[in-house]
Amino acid sequence: MKKYFSALAIGFLSLGSANAQEDLLSMMGNEPTKPEPVMATFKTTRVLNGHSVEQVATRHLDFRINHRFGKISDGYEGFWGLDAARIRLALEYGINDWWMVGVGRNNAGTKAWDYFSKFRILRQTKTNSMPVSISFVGTAAVNVIKTPTTSSLTDRSTYTVQALIARKFTDGFSLQLSPGLMHRNQKETPSQSNDVYSLGMGGRIKISKRTSFNAEYFLRLKPDQYASEKLNNSFSLGFDIETGGHVFQLHVTNTNGLIERDFIGGTSNKWSKGDILYGFNVSRVFSFK
């Protein structure tokens, strides 16, 4: 699996190397100019559940609502999942062009506060002198509810680090790879592992100026460990709809998790069994410039 990921990464990064050489040759003897960055690789800071390479603009505040209902297969008695509701409220702020931070609170499972910091390292340019955009994100989540094996805040903490590597191939098509590591300070069950390695894959197809189709998949890189925990990989499909200062993300998924700890490390539902949940994200950006 590591060799497979290495090959993917090398191929991804080499896409623009030929164009980059041509750009450098064409600039010889001329006044150097700053390459123009590629904009809107994704519509918002999330592909669906996971982070995208996009940042909140400098001195802008993004108020986010993530909502997830129950299984559609609950049928009439469960109002096709609408009786069950999980919600996350979050504030995310762009400190400058390359750094943003955020805090959120969700009521799913053991309930949790979550925090993150995301850094933009490289940005794809229109000349392909830089063929991809790369960001790094680190998150922390702390369970609110104590369990028999997690009494202290330290025991109830989970951390995730991810590299976000994305390329906008055309005006209407973008892809992203998100290799990451999640660490639980304390296992809640004997079958759990403290460390979970994953590879996220996300894509966007633009349908119109204000709408797009998105897909997202998180693959755990140790299938034997995943099987022992009786869990599944998270897979989501959805639509982005932009309306002025709002972005709505409507999606169907097999995970009821709203943060990395849950949708990477705790997805128990399976698409093939009809374990499909409906949800939506709402993003509203305010400017403080």
VMD Tcl script that draws the C-alpha trace (Angstrom):
set ca {
  {0.00 0.00 0.00}
  {2.89 2.38 0.78}
  {4.41 1.69 -2.66}
  {1.02 2.33 -4.26}
  {0.65 5.66 -2.45}
  {4.23 6.68 -3.36}
  {3.54 6.02 -7.04}
  {0.34 8.07 -6.87}
  {2.10 10.99 -5.21}
  {5.03 10.98 -7.66}
  {2.68 10.89 -10.63}
  {0.53 13.65 -9.16}
  {3.48 15.96 -8.54}
  {5.06 15.37 -11.95}
  {2.01 16.42 -13.97}
  {3.21 19.97 -14.50}
  {6.98 19.48 -14.65}
  {7.25 19.83 -18.45}
  {5.20 23.03 -18.50}
  {7.24 24.40 -15.61}
  {10.46 24.02 -17.63}
  {8.91 25.81 -20.62}
  {7.76 28.66 -18.37}
  {11.25 29.10 -16.94}
  {12.82 29.19 -20.41}
  {10.30 31.75 -21.65}
  {11.08 34.01 -18.70}
  {14.85 34.10 -19.29}
  {16.00 37.62 -19.95}
  {12.66 39.12 -18.97}
  {11.51 40.86 -15.81}
  {10.39 38.08 -13.37}
  {6.67 38.05 -12.66}
  {4.72 36.35 -9.90}
  {2.75 33.35 -11.23}
  {-1.01 33.74 -10.92}
  {-2.50 31.17 -8.50}
  {-5.31 28.82 -9.45}
  {-8.54 29.73 -7.65}
  {-11.49 27.63 -6.40}
  {-10.02 24.14 -6.59}
  {-13.00 23.35 -4.35}
  {-16.00 25.52 -3.54}
  {-15.37 25.61 0.22}
  {-12.93 24.46 2.92}
  {-14.45 20.95 2.95}
  {-14.74 18.39 0.17}
  {-17.72 16.91 2.07}
  {-16.64 15.62 5.49}
  {-12.88 16.13 5.23}
  {-10.83 19.27 4.73}
  {-10.02 20.58 1.24}
  {-7.00 22.70 0.31}
  {-9.18 25.81 0.33}
  {-8.66 28.45 3.05}
  {-10.95 31.03 4.62}
  {-9.83 34.41 3.26}
  {-7.74 36.72 5.45}
  {-9.79 38.34 8.25}
  {-12.91 36.44 7.25}
  {-15.00 34.31 9.62}
  {-16.80 31.19 8.41}
  {-19.76 30.06 10.51}
  {-20.45 26.41 9.68}
  {-23.34 24.07 10.48}
  {-22.85 20.36 9.77}
  {-26.03 18.30 10.04}
  {-26.39 14.53 9.77}
  {-29.62 12.54 10.00}
  {-30.18 8.83 10.66}
  {-30.36 5.95 8.19}
  {-32.82 6.28 5.34}
  {-33.51 2.56 5.87}
  {-35.16 3.41 9.23}
  {-38.28 3.84 7.10}
  {-41.65 5.12 8.21}
  {-41.11 4.54 11.96}
  {-37.93 6.61 11.96}
  {-39.24 9.11 9.39}
  {-36.58 7.81 6.97}
  {-33.79 8.96 9.29}
  {-35.09 12.47 9.96}
  {-36.00 11.61 13.57}
  {-32.31 11.20 14.37}
  {-30.21 14.36 14.16}
  {-26.54 15.07 14.79}
  {-25.19 18.58 14.50}
  {-21.85 20.37 14.62}
  {-21.50 24.15 15.01}
  {-18.15 25.71 14.17}
  {-16.32 29.00 13.71}
  {-13.33 29.12 11.36}
  {-11.12 32.18 10.84}
  {-8.55 33.15 8.21}
  {-5.59 34.73 10.00}
  {-3.74 35.40 6.75}
  {-3.47 33.99 3.24}
  {-1.75 30.80 4.39}
  {-3.05 30.10 7.91}
  {-6.55 29.47 9.29}
  {-7.86 28.08 12.58}
  {-11.19 26.74 13.79}
  {-13.18 25.39 16.72}
  {-16.34 23.27 16.71}
  {-18.74 21.39 18.98}
  {-20.83 18.38 17.97}
  {-23.39 16.21 19.74}
  {-22.64 12.92 17.95}
  {-21.71 9.85 20.01}
  {-19.73 10.80 23.10}
  {-19.97 14.48 22.03}
  {-16.81 16.47 21.48}
  {-15.09 19.80 21.16}
  {-12.74 19.90 18.19}
  {-9.99 22.31 17.17}
  {-7.84 22.59 14.07}
  {-5.12 24.62 12.39}
  {-4.53 24.51 8.63}
  {-1.47 25.81 6.77}
  {-1.14 26.43 3.04}
  {2.33 25.32 1.91}
  {2.16 25.52 -1.89}
  {-0.42 26.80 -4.36}
  {-1.04 25.61 -7.89}
  {-0.33 28.25 -10.55}
  {-2.03 28.84 -13.89}
  {1.29 28.46 -15.70}
  {1.85 25.06 -14.02}
  {5.15 26.24 -12.60}
  {3.61 24.73 -9.45}
  {1.37 21.82 -10.55}
  {-0.45 21.19 -7.25}
  {-1.70 22.90 -4.11}
  {-0.50 21.47 -0.79}
  {-1.75 22.21 2.72}
  {-1.30 20.59 6.11}
  {-4.02 20.35 8.74}
  {-3.82 19.23 12.36}
  {-6.93 18.56 14.44}
  {-7.66 17.67 18.05}
  {-10.93 16.35 19.50}
  {-11.85 15.95 23.17}
  {-14.84 13.84 24.26}
  {-17.20 15.58 26.66}
  {-18.64 12.38 28.15}
  {-16.49 10.16 30.36}
  {-16.34 6.42 29.76}
  {-15.04 3.66 32.07}
  {-11.68 3.66 30.26}
  {-11.37 7.40 29.51}
  {-11.78 9.38 32.71}
  {-9.33 12.27 32.12}
  {-9.28 14.87 29.33}
  {-5.97 13.45 28.11}
  {-7.48 9.97 27.84}
  {-10.43 11.36 25.89}
  {-8.29 13.22 23.33}
  {-7.75 12.22 19.70}
  {-5.37 13.89 17.23}
  {-5.22 13.82 13.43}
  {-2.64 15.17 10.97}
  {-3.18 15.22 7.21}
  {-1.39 16.41 4.09}
  {-3.82 17.79 1.49}
  {-2.51 17.48 -2.08}
  {-4.85 18.78 -4.78}
  {-4.84 19.72 -8.45}
  {-7.41 21.56 -10.51}
  {-7.04 19.82 -13.87}
  {-9.60 21.93 -15.72}
  {-12.07 24.66 -14.82}
  {-14.60 21.94 -13.96}
  {-12.54 19.06 -12.56}
  {-10.43 18.83 -9.36}
  {-8.90 15.93 -7.40}
  {-7.33 15.71 -3.94}
  {-5.34 13.12 -1.99}
  {-5.28 13.34 1.82}
  {-2.86 10.92 3.51}
  {-3.12 11.12 7.28}
  {-2.53 9.66 10.72}
  {-5.04 9.62 13.57}
  {-3.91 8.90 17.14}
  {-6.16 8.00 20.08}
  {-4.57 8.59 23.47}
  {-6.71 5.86 24.99}
  {-8.50 2.95 23.31}
  {-12.18 2.65 24.18}
  {-12.39 -1.06 23.27}
  {-9.73 -3.82 23.17}
  {-10.09 -4.19 19.39}
  {-9.25 -0.54 18.72}
  {-5.81 0.60 17.66}
  {-4.22 3.77 19.00}
  {-2.95 4.74 15.54}
  {-5.00 4.74 12.34}
  {-3.35 5.45 8.97}
  {-5.65 6.58 6.18}
  {-5.72 7.88 2.62}
  {-8.50 10.27 1.73}
  {-9.53 10.81 -1.90}
  {-11.84 13.59 -3.02}
  {-13.07 14.96 -6.31}
  {-15.18 17.79 -7.70}
  {-16.96 18.07 -11.04}
  {-18.39 21.49 -11.81}
  {-21.95 21.36 -13.13}
  {-22.66 25.08 -13.49}
  {-21.24 28.37 -12.23}
  {-22.75 27.81 -8.77}
  {-23.15 24.03 -8.47}
  {-20.83 21.02 -8.45}
  {-20.87 17.27 -7.80}
  {-18.45 16.03 -5.12}
  {-17.27 12.58 -4.03}
  {-15.09 11.59 -1.07}
  {-13.62 8.30 0.19}
  {-11.40 7.55 3.20}
  {-9.42 4.32 2.99}
  {-7.85 2.88 6.13}
  {-4.44 1.48 5.22}
  {-4.53 -1.57 7.52}
  {-7.54 -3.66 6.40}
  {-6.94 -6.39 9.00}
  {-7.14 -3.84 11.79}
  {-10.29 -2.38 10.27}
  {-11.94 -5.79 10.09}
  {-11.16 -6.54 13.74}
  {-12.96 -3.34 14.76}
  {-15.93 -4.27 12.51}
  {-15.79 -0.90 10.78}
  {-15.97 0.30 7.18}
  {-14.43 2.98 5.03}
  {-16.28 6.29 4.79}
  {-17.77 7.06 1.35}
  {-19.83 10.17 0.55}
  {-21.49 11.71 -2.49}
  {-22.93 15.21 -2.65}
  {-23.70 18.52 -4.33}
  {-22.33 21.98 -3.60}
  {-24.70 24.91 -4.17}
  {-23.42 28.49 -3.84}
  {-25.95 31.24 -3.15}
  {-24.26 34.57 -2.50}
  {-22.43 34.40 0.84}
  {-23.65 30.86 1.56}
  {-22.45 27.47 0.36}
  {-24.79 24.50 0.86}
  {-23.39 20.97 0.65}
  {-26.07 18.29 0.34}
  {-24.79 14.72 0.63}
  {-25.49 11.05 1.25}
  {-22.97 8.98 3.17}
  {-22.45 5.82 5.23}
  {-20.91 7.66 8.19}
  {-22.66 9.44 11.05}
  {-19.38 11.07 12.10}
  {-18.87 14.81 11.77}
  {-15.16 15.01 12.64}
  {-12.06 13.02 11.64}
  {-12.08 10.93 14.80}
  {-15.51 9.57 13.86}
  {-15.72 9.38 10.06}
  {-12.17 8.02 9.65}
  {-11.99 5.97 12.83}
  {-15.61 5.04 13.57}
  {-17.72 4.36 10.47}
  {-19.76 1.22 11.19}
  {-22.35 1.55 8.41}
  {-22.10 -0.11 5.01}
  {-23.49 1.12 1.68}
  {-24.16 -2.42 0.43}
  {-26.47 -3.02 3.42}
  {-28.47 0.14 2.75}
  {-26.88 2.02 5.67}
  {-27.19 5.40 3.94}
  {-27.57 8.68 5.81}
  {-28.56 12.07 4.47}
  {-26.90 15.28 5.64}
  {-25.93 18.80 4.74}
  {-23.29 21.43 5.53}
  {-23.98 25.17 5.53}
  {-21.18 27.73 5.29}
  {-21.74 31.47 5.85}
  {-18.73 33.79 5.54}
  {-18.45 37.20 7.24}
  {-15.76 39.77 6.40}
  {-13.86 41.77 9.03}
  {-11.69 43.69 6.58}
}
mol new
graphics top color blue
foreach p $ca { graphics top sphere $p radius 0.5 }
foreach p [lrange $ca 0 end-1] q [lrange $ca 1 end] { graphics top cylinder $p $q radius 0.2 }
display resetview
